[in-house]
Amino acid sequence: MNKEMIIDPEIKAMFELLAEDASTMEACMAKIKCSLSIAAELFHINKVELKLEAPVSKLCPEGQRAVEVLYDTGDASDGEPNISVFPLTSGGTVTIMDYPRDQSKFSSKELELHNMLLRQIFYKISRTMTQNLLQQVMMTDMSTGVANQDYLMHFAGGLIASGQIANYNIIFFNVHNFKYVNKVFSYEQGDIILRNYAQHIKNIMGNDEIVARLGGDNFVLVFHKERREKLIEQLQNIRIHHQWQMKEREFVFGATIGVSNLNGITVPRAIMGRASIAYQAARQKGVGSVVEFSPEIEQEILANQSIVSNFLPALQAKEFVIYYQPKVNVADRTMYGAEALVRWIRNGKMVPPMQFIPQLEREGSVCKLDYYVLESVCAFLKDRQNKGLSVVPISVNYSRRHLEEENLVERTLEIIDRYGVDHHLIEIELTESEDFQNYEIMSEIIDEFKANGIGTSIDDFGTGFSSLNMIKEVDLETIKIDKSFIPLETDYPGKDRDLVMFHSIVQLINELDKKSIAEGVETVEQLEYLKGVGCDIVQGYVFDKPLPQEIFEERLASAHPYENI
């Protein structure tokens, strides 16, 4: 080839086309094929083949292998190929082979120009791959390989623009049982299992549907609305098998799900609103629940959010006040102690505890409220001690959320000691729950309290799922028996069985050398029955409802406030 060939208009057009950007690999290959067709004859090219090999990566879990014919005259009489291998930054390679016509061989001059051509082809492919990779990284959750929230918005925008959004539904869900994974495998292996889980979800989605990860084990699906029931069913029973070294497990994952239609959605950012509200309602309903969005649910969630948002200002304004419900010795009717109960006085009206405690429990602010109650109780006891007035032990309720704290005992002791209150005057009440599966943690906390002279009790005994294990594994001092176990004085089906059960529970507690408290006692008949079966202490309306501080102090001032009951 001579110098005139290099400046040929067709050669120039070919290289200019190769220099143009391409937004996708499909567009890139199309431009390469077009450019080769322009000047293949001048280059004496019969055929050009490309082979791409990319390794496994987070963005490409199965690696990438492709063979593409970039140009072919259709003449089977190929000559000796010119082969160029180019390394990719990802660790893979792009191999390009061009064949001369008529079974000939490229001259050294031709090879020089051909190698320049093949390098330009590689640069174009590499540049396009890098651009696509960057775009994919920006749209992908790198931990799981599924879409991220940015791509979710992009996908929703496409559905809105095409007028298809009303044909889709959205699911916002949280994977439950996943915490168990990190008890079996390391966090590194847990990440692999989460990725496998996400890829499993991705595989059950259609090409025009999407799964996106929001963070943690929270995901979103946008899918054809007729597939709603099928997808919900699948999400409730996903099995992931994992093996690492000598350990092997099959995990069964369910989900807590909020679901909504997308009718009337006009902007991408609105796509999450309804599903998020439905998911919050599902969380409140319980693990594994499925809730569909409705205006009524939205109003309920907004009311709950108002409680949470107003909590800290109300705490600072001391809108929360402490009531005290006495605990009375059954044998002599003397006051054994009291339970501190919090009430919220807002705008002159009392907000019932059931309207704010569950919301603060779910949101986590309940721990701040518990410490506030403890401080209030300590201040009350110290004030009475300074005045030389009588005091009794007072119990403070601690939410199960406290078990997640690393410094629970230390913070509790700091508050008590700051007020200079004797440790034996404070008791911490914990609530039995199905969540209390890690008795080792509970036992350590209770042992620490006990070592520092602080009593502990278990509240609502019998309402959880592991009552016997609770008193077997944890060294509690006091067991509060839930009122649902106290037999009523009226006859009803199964009363004989309830009598036997209650008597057995009290006997078991006594034989373990623990104190028994029956809560929710309302009548004298119930009181006499409890005395007969050996119950130590009673709390309930038969003696007193929860009392404001001033009335409770009147009870403390009386030597025998309950002797006539």
KOLGU-181688 format. One line per 4 residues: their letters; for each residue x, y, z of C-alpha. Coordinates in nm, 3 decimals, always signed. Layout:
N
A) X Y Z | ...
END
This chain:
565
MNKE) +0.000 +0.000 +0.000 | +0.122 +0.351 -0.075 | +0.088 +0.682 +0.104 | -0.201 +0.788 -0.118
MIID) -0.412 +0.511 +0.038 | -0.373 +0.659 +0.387 | -0.536 +0.986 +0.289 | -0.806 +0.827 +0.078
PEIK) -1.148 +0.981 +0.162 | -1.291 +0.638 +0.244 | -1.009 +0.569 +0.490 | -1.066 +0.908 +0.649
AMFE) -1.440 +0.842 +0.674 | -1.371 +0.504 +0.833 | -1.146 +0.645 +1.108 | -1.383 +0.935 +1.174
LLAE) -1.668 +0.689 +1.227 | -1.455 +0.483 +1.462 | -1.377 +0.797 +1.664 | -1.745 +0.873 +1.727
DAST) -1.892 +0.787 +2.071 | -2.149 +0.512 +2.107 | -2.391 +0.496 +2.399 | -2.434 +0.118 +2.393
MEAC) -2.235 -0.185 +2.285 | -2.495 -0.250 +2.016 | -2.441 +0.099 +1.875 | -2.063 +0.055 +1.907
MAKI) -2.065 -0.269 +1.706 | -2.292 -0.112 +1.445 | -2.049 +0.178 +1.393 | -1.751 -0.059 +1.370
KCSL) -1.926 -0.274 +1.112 | -2.024 +0.032 +0.913 | -1.670 +0.175 +0.924 | -1.521 -0.155 +0.804
SIAA) -1.765 -0.179 +0.518 | -1.651 +0.164 +0.397 | -1.287 +0.074 +0.341 | -1.261 -0.305 +0.359
ELFH) -1.186 -0.332 -0.008 | -0.907 -0.077 +0.013 | -0.761 -0.269 +0.307 | -0.790 -0.599 +0.119
INKV) -0.999 -0.740 +0.408 | -1.205 -1.055 +0.361 | -1.333 -1.098 +0.718 | -1.293 -0.947 +1.068
ELKL) -1.383 -1.139 +1.384 | -1.385 -1.028 +1.745 | -1.369 -1.239 +2.061 | -1.441 -1.082 +2.401
EAPV) -1.356 -1.257 +2.729 | -1.425 -1.077 +3.057 | -1.383 -1.237 +3.403 | -1.645 -1.284 +3.674
SKLC) -1.718 -0.965 +3.867 | -1.987 -0.818 +4.091 | -2.144 -0.648 +3.792 | -2.112 -0.961 +3.578
PEGQ) -2.151 -1.265 +3.810 | -2.114 -1.516 +3.525 | -1.837 -1.339 +3.340 | -1.872 -1.241 +2.976
RAVE) -1.782 -1.423 +2.656 | -1.883 -1.312 +2.310 | -1.783 -1.377 +1.948 | -1.884 -1.124 +1.686
VLYD) -1.825 -1.112 +1.309 | -1.757 -0.746 +1.233 | -1.717 -0.784 +0.858 | -1.746 -1.072 +0.611
TGDA) -1.747 -1.074 +0.230 | -1.892 -1.422 +0.234 | -1.592 -1.556 +0.046 | -1.466 -1.872 +0.218
SDGE) -1.115 -1.836 +0.075 | -0.953 -1.666 +0.375 | -0.584 -1.599 +0.388 | -0.356 -1.608 +0.693
PNIS) -0.516 -1.396 +0.970 | -0.362 -1.100 +1.145 | -0.431 -1.150 +1.518 | -0.414 -0.878 +1.782
VFPL) -0.488 -0.941 +2.153 | -0.567 -0.639 +2.372 | -0.592 -0.652 +2.754 | -0.893 -0.504 +2.932
TSGG) -0.853 -0.315 +3.259 | -1.099 -0.566 +3.411 | -0.851 -0.845 +3.349 | -1.014 -0.985 +3.036
TVTI) -0.908 -0.959 +2.673 | -1.038 -0.850 +2.335 | -0.899 -1.053 +2.045 | -0.946 -0.918 +1.690
MDYP) -0.862 -1.121 +1.379 | -0.873 -0.985 +1.026 | -0.826 -1.208 +0.724 | -0.687 -1.106 +0.380
RDQS) -0.865 -1.189 +0.060 | -0.779 -1.458 -0.193 | -0.582 -1.673 +0.054 | -0.303 -1.419 +0.041
KFSS) -0.093 -1.278 +0.323 | -0.075 -0.920 +0.447 | +0.250 -0.744 +0.367 | +0.452 -0.581 +0.645
KELE) +0.330 -0.238 +0.531 | -0.029 -0.359 +0.530 | +0.015 -0.515 +0.875 | +0.133 -0.183 +1.013
LHNM) -0.181 -0.010 +0.889 | -0.406 -0.302 +0.986 | -0.269 -0.306 +1.341 | -0.349 +0.064 +1.363
LLRQ) -0.703 -0.013 +1.245 | -0.749 -0.301 +1.493 | -0.618 -0.085 +1.777 | -0.871 +0.186 +1.687
IFYK) -1.146 -0.077 +1.691 | -1.030 -0.194 +2.036 | -1.014 +0.162 +2.167 | -1.371 +0.217 +2.057
ISRT) -1.488 -0.106 +2.221 | -1.290 -0.035 +2.539 | -1.419 +0.322 +2.560 | -1.778 +0.208 +2.514
MTQN) -1.736 -0.071 +2.772 | -1.592 +0.179 +3.021 | -1.879 +0.421 +2.964 | -2.132 +0.141 +3.002
LLQQ) -1.953 +0.012 +3.310 | -1.957 +0.356 +3.469 | -2.326 +0.392 +3.393 | -2.392 +0.043 +3.530
VMMT) -2.198 +0.122 +3.848 | -2.403 +0.437 +3.896 | -2.725 +0.237 +3.855 | -2.629 -0.080 +4.046
DMST) -2.615 -0.175 +4.412 | -2.263 -0.313 +4.417 | -2.319 -0.545 +4.714 | -2.601 -0.741 +4.551
GVAN) -2.576 -0.670 +4.178 | -2.939 -0.556 +4.149 | -3.058 -0.203 +4.072 | -3.008 +0.080 +4.318
QDYL) -3.252 +0.357 +4.404 | -3.123 +0.585 +4.126 | -3.204 +0.328 +3.862 | -3.540 +0.262 +4.026
MHFA) -3.625 +0.629 +3.968 | -3.495 +0.605 +3.610 | -3.708 +0.295 +3.549 | -4.017 +0.461 +3.698
GGLI) -3.958 +0.768 +3.482 | -3.960 +0.549 +3.173 | -4.291 +0.389 +3.272 | -4.446 +0.730 +3.337
ASGQ) -4.320 +0.872 +3.006 | -4.456 +0.573 +2.812 | -4.795 +0.585 +2.988 | -4.746 +0.234 +3.132
IANY) -4.718 +0.317 +3.503 | -5.081 +0.222 +3.585 | -5.015 -0.131 +3.458 | -4.760 -0.186 +3.734
NIIF) -4.763 -0.244 +4.111 | -4.489 -0.186 +4.365 | -4.379 -0.395 +4.662 | -4.159 -0.261 +4.941
FNVH) -4.034 -0.550 +5.154 | -3.789 -0.642 +5.425 | -3.629 -0.985 +5.438 | -3.684 -1.145 +5.776
NFKY) -3.487 -1.430 +5.931 | -3.173 -1.281 +5.776 | -3.016 -1.200 +6.113 | -2.992 -1.573 +6.170
VNKV) -2.749 -1.596 +5.876 | -2.480 -1.400 +6.061 | -2.517 -1.630 +6.360 | -2.429 -1.925 +6.138
FSYE) -2.179 -1.772 +5.896 | -1.938 -1.479 +5.905 | -2.047 -1.133 +5.787 | -1.843 -1.184 +5.471
QGDI) -2.034 -1.502 +5.391 | -2.356 -1.327 +5.492 | -2.290 -1.070 +5.219 | -2.255 -1.353 +4.967
ILRN) -2.584 -1.506 +5.082 | -2.758 -1.167 +5.054 | -2.621 -1.132 +4.700 | -2.746 -1.480 +4.611
YAQH) -3.084 -1.391 +4.757 | -3.102 -1.071 +4.551 | -3.000 -1.256 +4.235 | -3.272 -1.514 +4.304
IKNI) -3.528 -1.232 +4.317 | -3.381 -1.081 +4.001 | -3.422 -1.413 +3.820 | -3.797 -1.429 +3.893
MGND) -3.853 -1.079 +3.758 | -3.945 -1.015 +3.396 | -3.730 -0.818 +3.149 | -3.961 -0.520 +3.187
EIVA) -3.976 -0.544 +3.569 | -3.720 -0.443 +3.831 | -3.584 -0.534 +4.173 | -3.390 -0.261 +4.356
RLGG) -3.211 -0.264 +4.690 | -3.266 +0.031 +4.922 | -3.004 -0.074 +5.177 | -2.966 -0.342 +5.443
DNFV) -3.217 -0.616 +5.369 | -3.481 -0.379 +5.225 | -3.584 -0.419 +4.861 | -3.840 -0.285 +4.613
LVFH) -4.010 -0.462 +4.323 | -4.190 -0.289 +4.037 | -4.380 -0.545 +3.833 | -4.684 -0.614 +3.616
KERR) -4.989 -0.588 +3.843 | -5.135 -0.923 +3.738 | -4.833 -1.093 +3.898 | -4.899 -0.950 +4.244
EKLI) -5.026 -1.261 +4.425 | -4.765 -1.487 +4.266 | -4.474 -1.262 +4.366 | -4.603 -1.216 +4.723
EQLQ) -4.630 -1.593 +4.756 | -4.275 -1.639 +4.627 | -4.131 -1.375 +4.859 | -4.269 -1.559 +5.161
NIRI) -4.075 -1.877 +5.091 | -3.734 -1.827 +4.932 | -3.476 -2.097 +4.997 | -3.107 -2.023 +4.965
HHQW) -2.853 -2.302 +5.007 | -2.503 -2.203 +5.116 | -2.190 -2.400 +5.191 | -1.862 -2.267 +5.325
QMKE) -1.575 -2.487 +5.433 | -1.729 -2.758 +5.657 | -2.054 -2.573 +5.723 | -2.366 -2.612 +5.511
REFV) -2.715 -2.465 +5.558 | -3.038 -2.404 +5.372 | -3.202 -2.077 +5.475 | -3.573 -2.013 +5.432
FGAT) -3.650 -1.643 +5.403 | -3.986 -1.473 +5.435 | -4.070 -1.104 +5.406 | -4.272 -0.823 +5.562
IGVS) -4.447 -0.662 +5.267 | -4.615 -0.335 +5.175 | -4.785 -0.334 +4.834 | -4.959 -0.067 +4.630
NLNG) -5.089 +0.013 +4.285 | -4.926 +0.298 +4.092 | -5.240 +0.457 +3.952 | -5.206 +0.832 +3.908
ITVP) -4.830 +0.846 +3.971 | -4.691 +1.134 +3.762 | -4.337 +1.184 +3.896 | -4.075 +0.916 +3.973
RAIM) -4.010 +1.030 +4.331 | -4.375 +0.957 +4.419 | -4.338 +0.589 +4.335 | -4.220 +0.493 +4.686
GRAS) -4.477 +0.685 +4.890 | -4.769 +0.444 +4.903 | -4.556 +0.131 +4.927 | -4.355 +0.280 +5.213
IAYQ) -4.673 +0.360 +5.406 | -4.809 +0.010 +5.345 | -4.476 -0.139 +5.459 | -4.479 +0.063 +5.782
AARQ) -4.829 -0.068 +5.851 | -4.711 -0.423 +5.781 | -4.424 -0.380 +6.029 | -4.669 -0.264 +6.294
KGVG) -4.893 -0.559 +6.221 | -4.608 -0.805 +6.271 | -4.322 -0.987 +6.103 | -4.428 -1.159 +5.782
SVVE) -4.741 -0.946 +5.737 | -4.865 -0.821 +5.401 | -5.049 -0.488 +5.389 | -5.199 -0.313 +5.088
FSPE) -5.201 +0.065 +5.078 | -5.526 +0.248 +5.151 | -5.611 +0.609 +5.249 | -5.718 +0.483 +5.593
IEQE) -5.379 +0.321 +5.653 | -5.211 +0.640 +5.537 | -5.400 +0.846 +5.798 | -5.308 +0.598 +6.072
ILAN) -4.939 +0.604 +5.978 | -4.936 +0.984 +5.965 | -5.087 +0.994 +6.314 | -4.817 +0.758 +6.440
QSIV) -4.547 +0.969 +6.276 | -4.691 +1.274 +6.449 | -4.647 +1.099 +6.783 | -4.284 +1.018 +6.708
SNFL) -4.204 +1.366 +6.576 | -4.361 +1.531 +6.882 | -4.193 +1.297 +7.130 | -3.862 +1.478 +7.193
PALQ) -4.018 +1.827 +7.228 | -4.275 +1.675 +7.466 | -3.999 +1.509 +7.668 | -3.811 +1.837 +7.699
AKEF) -4.132 +2.015 +7.800 | -4.194 +1.749 +8.069 | -4.533 +1.660 +7.924 | -4.471 +1.303 +8.042
VIYY) -4.573 +1.254 +8.405 | -4.528 +0.956 +8.634 | -4.815 +0.766 +8.794 | -4.757 +0.502 +9.060
QPKV) -4.957 +0.182 +9.104 | -4.906 +0.022 +9.445 | -4.804 -0.339 +9.496 | -4.959 -0.486 +9.810
NVAD) -4.859 -0.779 +10.030 | -5.146 -1.028 +10.023 | -5.088 -1.153 +10.376 | -5.097 -0.824 +10.574
RTMY) -5.225 -0.566 +10.320 | -4.909 -0.351 +10.360 | -4.757 -0.170 +10.065 | -4.473 -0.377 +9.923
GAEA) -4.375 -0.128 +9.654 | -4.507 +0.038 +9.340 | -4.474 +0.036 +8.964 | -4.392 +0.360 +8.784
LVRW) -4.617 +0.414 +8.482 | -4.580 +0.700 +8.238 | -4.864 +0.917 +8.112 | -4.852 +1.183 +7.838
IRNG) -5.045 +1.501 +7.914 | -5.069 +1.693 +7.587 | -5.272 +2.012 +7.548 | -5.447 +1.937 +7.876
KMVP) -5.555 +1.588 +7.769 | -5.409 +1.250 +7.858 | -5.281 +1.048 +7.562 | -5.347 +0.678 +7.636
PMQF) -5.021 +0.477 +7.659 | -5.138 +0.240 +7.388 | -5.142 +0.533 +7.147 | -4.775 +0.621 +7.193
IPQL) -4.581 +0.335 +7.359 | -4.606 +0.090 +7.062 | -4.496 +0.363 +6.817 | -4.199 +0.465 +7.031
EREG) -4.116 +0.097 +7.078 | -4.097 +0.037 +6.704 | -3.908 +0.359 +6.636 | -3.664 +0.309 +6.923
SVCK) -3.730 +0.630 +7.118 | -3.891 +0.428 +7.397 | -3.546 +0.381 +7.553 | -3.519 +0.759 +7.606
LDYY) -3.861 +0.752 +7.768 | -3.761 +0.466 +8.000 | -3.453 +0.656 +8.119 | -3.671 +0.965 +8.170
VLES) -3.903 +0.759 +8.393 | -3.605 +0.621 +8.585 | -3.470 +0.971 +8.645 | -3.814 +1.092 +8.758
VCAF) -3.846 +0.799 +9.001 | -3.496 +0.858 +9.140 | -3.570 +1.228 +9.190 | -3.896 +1.139 +9.368
LKDR) -3.730 +0.887 +9.601 | -3.437 +1.118 +9.681 | -3.670 +1.405 +9.762 | -3.865 +1.190 +10.007
QNKG) -3.547 +1.059 +10.166 | -3.414 +1.414 +10.209 | -3.739 +1.505 +10.384 | -3.719 +1.200 +10.610
LSVV) -4.032 +1.046 +10.459 | -4.098 +0.678 +10.405 | -4.011 +0.516 +10.073 | -4.083 +0.182 +9.906
PISV) -3.906 +0.005 +9.617 | -4.033 +0.125 +9.281 | -4.011 -0.073 +8.959 | -3.940 +0.087 +8.623
NYSR) -4.037 -0.081 +8.296 | -3.763 -0.136 +8.039 | -3.848 -0.204 +7.678 | -3.700 -0.508 +7.508
RHLE) -3.518 -0.256 +7.287 | -3.276 -0.197 +7.575 | -3.125 -0.540 +7.514 | -2.966 -0.396 +7.201
EENL) -2.769 -0.144 +7.410 | -2.410 -0.220 +7.502 | -2.404 +0.002 +7.812 | -2.750 -0.065 +7.956
VERT) -2.639 -0.152 +8.310 | -2.375 +0.122 +8.323 | -2.620 +0.392 +8.216 | -2.883 +0.271 +8.461
LEII) -2.633 +0.276 +8.749 | -2.509 +0.621 +8.647 | -2.861 +0.766 +8.678 | -2.936 +0.598 +9.012
DRYG) -2.601 +0.697 +9.162 | -2.628 +1.053 +9.033 | -2.936 +1.095 +9.253 | -2.779 +0.904 +9.542
VDHH) -3.066 +0.654 +9.566 | -3.013 +0.321 +9.739 | -2.994 +0.049 +9.475 | -3.242 -0.177 +9.653
LIEI) -3.514 +0.086 +9.602 | -3.507 +0.038 +9.223 | -3.636 -0.265 +9.037 | -3.616 -0.312 +8.660
ELTE) -3.913 -0.481 +8.495 | -3.850 -0.661 +8.166 | -4.127 -0.789 +7.944 | -4.146 -1.150 +7.832
SEDF) -4.157 -1.178 +7.456 | -4.091 -1.416 +7.172 | -3.799 -1.187 +7.089 | -3.617 -1.294 +7.402
QNYE) -3.455 -1.593 +7.239 | -3.102 -1.502 +7.347 | -3.129 -1.586 +7.715 | -2.753 -1.556 +7.752
IMSE) -2.769 -1.180 +7.690 | -3.067 -1.141 +7.923 | -2.902 -1.349 +8.190 | -2.581 -1.143 +8.176
IIDE) -2.775 -0.817 +8.211 | -2.984 -0.946 +8.501 | -2.678 -1.087 +8.677 | -2.507 -0.748 +8.647
FKAN) -2.810 -0.572 +8.796 | -2.822 -0.827 +9.077 | -2.450 -0.785 +9.149 | -2.516 -0.412 +9.195
GIGT) -2.813 -0.463 +9.426 | -3.083 -0.385 +9.171 | -3.379 -0.620 +9.161 | -3.529 -0.748 +8.837
SIDD) -3.865 -0.892 +8.745 | -4.030 -1.035 +8.438 | -4.355 -0.867 +8.339 | -4.658 -1.030 +8.172
FGTG) -4.530 -1.381 +8.251 | -4.718 -1.640 +8.046 | -4.797 -1.424 +7.745 | -4.475 -1.503 +7.558
FSSL) -4.366 -1.822 +7.385 | -4.093 -1.939 +7.619 | -4.212 -1.883 +7.975 | -4.061 -2.195 +8.130
NMIK) -3.728 -2.143 +7.957 | -3.731 -1.785 +8.081 | -3.745 -1.873 +8.450 | -3.515 -2.171 +8.395
EVDL) -3.235 -1.983 +8.221 | -3.258 -1.636 +8.377 | -3.202 -1.563 +8.747 | -3.497 -1.330 +8.800
ETIK) -3.607 -1.231 +9.150 | -3.972 -1.162 +9.081 | -4.226 -1.305 +8.837 | -4.532 -1.095 +8.747
IDKS) -4.811 -1.321 +8.631 | -5.024 -1.173 +8.356 | -5.384 -1.099 +8.447 | -5.511 -1.329 +8.172
FIPL) -5.402 -1.623 +8.391 | -5.612 -1.518 +8.691 | -5.935 -1.724 +8.695 | -6.253 -1.519 +8.706
ETDY) -6.505 -1.578 +8.986 | -6.782 -1.652 +8.735 | -6.806 -1.996 +8.582 | -6.694 -2.042 +8.223
PGKD) -6.577 -2.333 +8.005 | -6.224 -2.435 +8.098 | -6.221 -2.263 +8.438 | -6.112 -2.581 +8.618
RDLV) -5.812 -2.606 +8.387 | -5.721 -2.240 +8.449 | -5.738 -2.293 +8.824 | -5.496 -2.585 +8.801
MFHS) -5.260 -2.391 +8.574 | -5.252 -2.080 +8.793 | -5.200 -2.280 +9.112 | -4.914 -2.469 +8.944
IVQL) -4.748 -2.149 +8.824 | -4.755 -1.991 +9.172 | -4.629 -2.312 +9.332 | -4.343 -2.335 +9.080
INEL) -4.240 -1.973 +9.144 | -4.245 -2.025 +9.521 | -4.045 -2.347 +9.501 | -3.781 -2.164 +9.295
DKKS) -3.756 -1.915 +9.584 | -3.881 -1.625 +9.375 | -4.156 -1.376 +9.453 | -4.485 -1.391 +9.264
IAEG) -4.690 -1.083 +9.178 | -5.037 -1.111 +9.029 | -5.123 -0.806 +8.821 | -5.464 -0.688 +8.706
VETV) -5.649 -0.810 +9.017 | -5.988 -0.643 +9.024 | -6.214 -0.812 +9.283 | -6.200 -0.925 +9.647
EQLE) -6.296 -1.277 +9.533 | -5.987 -1.292 +9.312 | -5.779 -1.155 +9.598 | -5.895 -1.429 +9.838
YLKG) -5.825 -1.694 +9.580 | -5.473 -1.560 +9.526 | -5.409 -1.561 +9.899 | -5.525 -1.922 +9.916
VGCD) -5.287 -2.046 +9.645 | -4.989 -1.869 +9.804 | -4.942 -1.563 +9.580 | -4.714 -1.312 +9.755
IVQG) -4.805 -0.974 +9.611 | -5.101 -0.826 +9.427 | -5.129 -0.525 +9.199 | -5.458 -0.404 +9.056
YVFD) -5.776 -0.204 +9.088 | -5.886 -0.409 +9.390 | -5.642 -0.187 +9.581 | -5.559 +0.108 +9.357
KPLP) -5.542 +0.216 +8.998 | -5.227 +0.403 +8.885 | -5.211 +0.716 +9.101 | -5.076 +1.066 +9.044
QEIF) -4.774 +1.139 +9.261 | -4.961 +1.348 +9.518 | -5.223 +1.079 +9.582 | -4.959 +0.806 +9.591
EERL) -4.775 +1.007 +9.858 | -5.096 +1.012 +10.060 | -5.099 +0.631 +10.047 | -4.736 +0.624 +10.162
ASAH) -4.822 +0.854 +10.453 | -5.089 +0.613 +10.575 | -4.967 +0.325 +10.791 | -5.235 +0.081 +10.670
PYEN) -5.402 +0.218 +10.357 | -5.553 -0.116 +10.251 | -5.647 -0.286 +10.580 | -6.022 -0.257 +10.513
I) -6.011 -0.431 +10.174
END
